[in-house]
Amino acid sequence: MQEGQEITQVIVDLNNRIRTLENKYNLLGERLLVVNQNMIEEYKRLLREMKIINEDLREMRQETMLTQDAMRNMVKEMELFAKKEQVRVLEKYIDLINPMRFVTTEEVESLIIQKSAGVKRGK
C-alpha cells in the first residue's frame, strides 16, 4: 500500500508542478500579449511623429527655397544700384551745374520788375 501512496503522492506532485507550469505559461502569454500591444502602440506613435517631422522638414525646405529666391532677387536689385564711380561722376556733374545758382520763377519775376523799374527811371 505504501507503494500505491508513493505513486499517488508523485502523481499529485507532478500534477501540481504541471498546473504551476501552466499558470506560468499563461502568465507569460499574457505578458507577451501586453508587450506586443505596447510595441504596436509605440510603432504607431513613432509613425505619427515621423510624419510630422517629414511635414516640418518639407515646410522648412520650401521656406529655405523661398528665402534663397528672395535673396537672389535682392542681389539682382543690388546689382542695379549705382556704383561708386557712377556716383562720383554724378557728383562732378552736379558740382559743374551747381543747382544752388538756379533761381525760382518768383525770383526771375522780381528781377524783371526791378530791371524794368530801373529802366523807366533812367529814361
Secondary structure, DSSP 4 states (H G I P E B T S, - for coil): -HHHHHHHHHHHHHHHHHHHHHHHHHHHHHHHHHHHHHHHHHHHHHHHHHHHHHHHHHHHHHHHHHHHHHHHHHHHHHHTSPPHHHHHHHHHHHHHH-GGG---HHHHHHHHHHHHHHHHHH-
